[in-house]
Amino acid sequence: MTKLTLQEKLNGETCEFKEMSARYWNLTDTLMGGNDIIRSQGTVYLPKFHDESVSTYKTRLSRSYLFPAYSDTIDRHAGKPFSRPVIVSETNNAQLDSISEDANLEGQDLTSLSKGLFKDSENHGLGYILVDMPSEGGDGSVSGDQDANIRPKFIHIPAPCLCYWEDAVINNSRQLTEIVYKDEKKRYRWTMDTWEVYKEANEDECRLLAEAYGTRYLKVDKYWTLESEGVNELKRIPLIVNYFNRLNWMSAKPSLLNLAEQNLKYYQEQSDQDSILRFARTGVYVAKGMSGDEADQISIGANKVIEISDPSGSFEVVEYSGTSINAGQASLDKLKTEMELTGLKPELKTSVDSTATGVVVNEASVNSDLKVWACVIESSLTKAYELAAEWLGVELPEDFKVSVYKDFSVAGSIADMDVIMRMKELGILSPETVIKEAQIRSIIDGAIDPEEEKEKVEGSMQVFPGTGGF
């Protein structure tokens, strides 16, 4: 295997990163971006019709609307565990205690940072926390470092920003040995011995770097020059990987990929439906006894007169029957209900499987995927505090604990019955299931037998026709 140069690493992407980006993240990030982002993708997510002109397509694209089912669902999920602050027990260290109020030394508290990590992990299947230790300022003493605010900080690295890494088996454990992550202007590189910050090189620097690497400089090439560096005193990469839907080492799949695909389908079908409606409202104009040039000269509107020279000619409007329009709307309504159901699944009471997260859950009250994910955040934050304590050379108390709110109600509330009733009307659920779901929510008596109740309703329909029912 050819060894990569430093510049190749700073500009590079691992095979796993490329696969996750191409297969999953391009779609999920587009849906999170909203209308402007998905429209900017053009035919990638909204294909052209056969023989559709460029101008007509651009008009249809500008009229297309992305229903925010995917992004709203992730916002709703993240809002539940972080509707209350993250609770951190006492650490007996003023520098560590201050992290909860300002986790990243940029004014963001721990709850806000954790909520961002939650959304990132649900959207991409994983997210990252880097525990960094600023080295500038202070005089090296405890009081001097406290006065200069020199203490560890938590950096949330969004999944698409950590694009290159290397690993090795050390003491029978697979560990990261090098990472490169990026923001809009810089590249950050960590090894087991050093940390480095790079800025984008200017044109003269690029030419010198290209010459040093024995290549020809092209303006599309990016080169990076060292801005600052320091010693990694931990001698390991202080990165926590927060898995929500793990596939393999440093590889994951978005937790709501099915919903993302449904949302894309809804966007495309809604565009088709709007296009059909646009023409259905005006109908199709049919002219008889006219040449093509004469028909093109016709102006339609109020106070307009159409003159036909041919006595046998005519001009009329053919209207659509509306059957296809109704079928299209019914399909959209069904798909919308299916999206609501998919979005509810992580909130439903179920026997949890923590395999995809790598976190062992022992609490009996953790009875939904959403609560498991809250436990994953707890575990990652605990590891982050352990690394922060290691940076400072102190130990956390034995009873140290990070608590993310998990006592929120999972799906099983009365508000869900609207969705359940619509699913029954669309033929997705049986009447018996509807009764059972109502019993779960304590809407009706749990002693009622669904089969007997169905028979009673059907019997009342025979006695009192037209009363509705199942």
N, C-alpha and C positions, 0 to 999 in steps of 0.2 A: 504493500500500500504506500502510495506516494505521500510524503510528509508535506503538509500545507505550510505555506509561508504565513507570517503574521498578518499581512494584508489580506490574504485569502480567508483567514479565520475571522477577521473583523468584518469582512463583507459576506462571509459564508453562511450556509444553512445546512443543518444535518439532514440526512435522508428522512428521519422521523418527522422533523419539523416540516419539510416540504410536503410529505404525505398528509399530515394533519391539516396544513393550510389548504392544499388543493382539494382534499376530499370533504372537509368539514367547515373550516373556519371562514373561507371565502363567502360561503352562504350565510353562516350564522352572524358574522360581523356585518354583512350587508343588511340583514334584517334588523340588527340592532341599530344600524345607522339611520334607518327611516327612509322616507320618500326620496330625498335628494340623492342619497347614496345608491339606492336601487335603480333610480332613473339614470344615474351616471354610468351604470353598467350596460345600459342599452339592451342589445340582443342576447346578452349572456343569460339574463333572467326573463326577458320578454321577447320571444322569437317573433320575427316578421311573418305575416301571412304570405301565402303564395301569390306572387305578382303584385305585392303591396309596394307602392312607390315610397321613396325615401321621405318625401314631404308628408305623406299620409301616415307613415309609421311614426315620424317625429311628433305629429299631432296626437296620435293615439298614445304614445309614450308620455307626453306631457300631461295627458288627461288621466293616466293610470294612477291608482292610489293604493298604497300598501297599508292594509289593515294591520295594526300593530299587535297582533295576537301573541307573537313570540316575545317581543320586547316587554310588553305589558305583563306577561306571565312571569318572566324572570324578575321584573320589578316587584311584582306581588309576592313572589317566593322570598326574595331577599328582605322584603319589608317585615315579614313575620318574626324571624329570630332577632332582628335588629330594631324592632319597635321599642325595645328597652336597651339601655346601655350594657356593654360588655363589662362584667364584674371581675376585677382582679384582686386577689387577696394580698395582704401586706407582704412585702418582700424584705423588710428591714433594711432597705437601701434606698436613699432618697433619689439616686439617679434612675434606678429601675422603677420606682413608684411614679416618677414623672412621665413615663412612657405612655400611660393610659390617657393623659391629657394632651400630649403632643407626640404621636407615635413616630412620625417621620421627620421631626424637626422642621416641618413646614406648616405647622398649625393644625394638622389633621389629627383628630383624636382617634383612639383605638377602635371605637365602634364604627366610625365612618370608614376607616381603612379596612376593617374586617368585612363590612358590607360590600365594598368594592371588590375584595377578594372573593367573596361569595358569588357575586354576579359574574365575575370573570371565570371562576371555576365551573359554574353551571353552563355558561355560554361556550366554553372551550373544553370542558372536561377536566381541566386542571389549571392551577395558577401558582404563583411563586411569591415567597417572602424572602428577601435578602436582609440579613441582620448585619448592618455596617457599623463601623466605629470611626467617627471623625477623628482626625489626628492633628488638626490645626487649632491653635489657641491653647490657653491654659498653661500652667507651669509644671504639670506633672503631679502635683499634690492633689489629694482628694478634694480639699476645699477650693483649690484653684480650678480644677476641672468642673466642679459644680458651678462656680461663678461664671465660667466661660461656656457653660452648657455642653461640656464634652462628655457625652455618654452615648451608648448604643442607640441606633435608630432602626426602625422597621421600614423597609422599602418594598412596596407592592410592585412586582414586575408583572405586567399583563402577559399572558401566555404568548401572544404573537411577537413580543419584544425580546424574548430569550430564544435566539435562533441558532446558536452554536454551542456545543458542549462536547467534552471528552470525559471518559470515565475509565476506571480500572478496578480490578478486584484487589482489595487491600485487607489483609487479615480475614480472608474468606467473606468479605462484605463488599458488594459493589458500591463504589463511591464516585462522585464527580471529582475530576482532577482539574478541569478548566471549564469556564463558561464565558460567553460573550453575550451581553444584552445591549439594547440600543434605545435611544430616544430620537427625537427629530434631528438633533444636532451633534450628538456624541455617541461614542462607543465605549462600553465599560467591560474590562477584561479582568477576571479573577483566576488565579492559579492557586495552588496550595502554598505557594511562597510569597506571592506578590498580588497587589491590585493595581490596575492602571486605568487611566482615563485618557481617551483619545478625542481630538477634535478634527474636523474635516480640513484637509490640507488645501492651501491655495494652489493656483496653477503652477507657479514656480516650484513649490515643494513637490507637487505631483510629478513634474518632469524629473526632478532629482531622484525621487523614490522609484519611478519607473526605470530610470537608468541603473539604479542600484540593483534592481531585480532583473536587469537584463531584458527588459521589455520596452515596447514602444508605447508612449503615452497617447491615449485617446481621450477626448473631452468627456466621453460617457463614463470613463473609469473614475472610481472613487478611491482616494487614498486618505490615510489617517495619520496624523502626527501626535506624538505623546505630549499630553498637557500636564499630567501629574501622575505620580506613582507613590507606592508605599509598601511596607512589609505586611504580609498577612500573618499576624502573630498566632492565629489559631491553627495554622498549618493544615487547614481543610477549608472547603468551600462552605461558607455560612449561609447556605440556601435551604429552605424548606419547600418541598413540593407538595402542594395541596390538591390531592386527587379527589374528584367527585365521581368520575367514571373511567377508571384506569383500564387500559388495554395491556400495556407492557411497561417496561422501564422507560420513563420520560415520554410516555405515549398515552393518549387518552382520546375519548370520543365525547362530543357534546352531550350533556345529560338529556337534552330535549331535542335531539336531532329529528325525531319523528314529527314533532310539532313544527320545526323549522321547514321541513319538506312540505307539510300540510299548508303552512302559511305561504310558501312560494306558490303552491298550486292555487291557493285562493287568490293570490295577486294576479296570476295569469288568467284564471277563469273570470275574475271580476272585470279585467280589462276586456276580455272577449264579450262578456255580457253588456258592458257599457257601450262597446262598439256596435253590437246588434241593436241595442235600444236607440242609439243615435240615428241609425237609418230607419228603424221601425217607426219613429215618431214622424218622419217626413214621408215615408212610403217610397215607392218606385214610380217615377214618371214614365208614361208610355205615350209616344207620339206616333200617329199613323198618317200617311200621306205627306210626309216631309222628308227632305233630304237631310243628311247628317249635318251639313252646314246650317240649314235652316233651324234644325233643332237646337244647335249650339247657340243660336242668337236669341232664344227665348229667355225672357226675364220674368221670373216668378215672384209674386209678392202682392201686397195690397195695392189697389188702384192700378192694376196691370191688366191689359187686354191682350189675349193671344189670338193672332190672326192666322188662319189656315186657308191657303188658296185652293187646295184640292177639296171639292165638295164631299168626297168620300172620306176625307181625313178626320182625325179626332185627336184629342189630348185628354188623358185621364191619369188618375193616381191609383196605383194598386197598393192596397194596404196589407200588411202582414196579418196572419190569423192570430198570432200571439201564442200559439202552442209551444213553439220552440223557446220563446222568451220565458214562459212559465216554467218549462222544464229546466232551463238554465238557472232561474232563480231558486227553484227547489233544490238543485244540486248545490248551489252556494249555501243555502240555509243548512243543508245536511252537513256540508263540510265545516261550516262555522261551529255547529254543535260538536262535531268530532274534534275540532281544535280545542274547544272548551274542556272536553272530557280528557284529552291528552294532557292538557295543562294542569288538570286536577289530579292526575295519577300520583305525582310525588307527594301530594297532600293527603292521600287516602290512607286510612288505617290498613296496615298490612304487616305480615311477618317480614322484618327487614333482613336484607342480606348485605353485609358490609364488605364483601369481597372486593367490589369495585373501588372502594375507598381506602382499603388497607387499614382501617381503624376498627378495633374490637369494641363493640357496643354492649355494655352490660346492663344498662338501665332499662327496666321493664316499660317505662313510659315512652321510650323512644320507639314509636310504632308507625313511623312513616319515613319515606326517603328524605323528606324535608328535614326531619329531626336528626336523621343520621348525618346529613350534610352539616347541620349545626354542630354536631359532635366532632366532625372533621375539622371545622374551623377552630374549635376549642383545642384540639390536639395540636394543630399547627401553631397556634398562638402560644401554647405551653412550651413547645420546642423552641419558638422564637425567644421566649424569656430565658430559657436555659442557655441559649447561645449568647444572649445579652449578658447574663451573669458570668459566663465564661470569659467574655471580652473584659469584664471588670475584675476578674479574678476572685469572685465571691461565690457563695453557694446559696441557692434558694432554700427557704424553709421546707421541711418535710411535708407540711400540710399546704404548700403553695398550690393554688388552683385558679384556673381561668374558667369563667362560667359564661356561656352564651345562652340567652333566654330560649327555653324549649317548651314552656308550658302553654304555648298558644294552641288553639283548637285545630285539629286536623279536619280535613273534609269529612263531613258527616253532619253538617249544620243544616238548618232549615233553608238557608239561602241556596243550597245546591239543588233543591227540589225543582226549581224552574228549569234547570238544565236536564234533570232526569225526566221531567214531564215532556219536554221537547223531544228527547231521545225516544220516548215511548210513542209519541205522535209520528215520528219519522220511521218507526218500525225497528229501531235499534235495540230497544229493551222490551221485555215481555211485561204484561200487567202484574204477574206475580213478583217480578224483580222490583217493580215500582213500589209495591206494598212493603216488601222487605226493607227497601231503602227508607221508607217513611217510618218504619218501626225502629230502625237504627237511630233515627233522628228524634225518636220519642214523639213523633207527630201523632201516631195512632197507637193503640194498645198493642203491646208485643204479643199478647195471647191470641190475637186474631190470626186465623189460618188463611193464608193467601189464596189457596185453591177454593175454599168455601166462600170467601168474600167475592171472588170472581164469579162463582155460580149465582150468588145472590144478586149481583149487579146485572148479570145476563137475564136472570128471571124477572127483575123489575123492568127491564127493557121490553119484555114480551107483554107485561101487563100495562105498562105506560109507554107505548111506542113514541119514539122521537125524543126521549129523555137523554140520549147519549149514553156514554159508558165506555167499556173497554172495546 
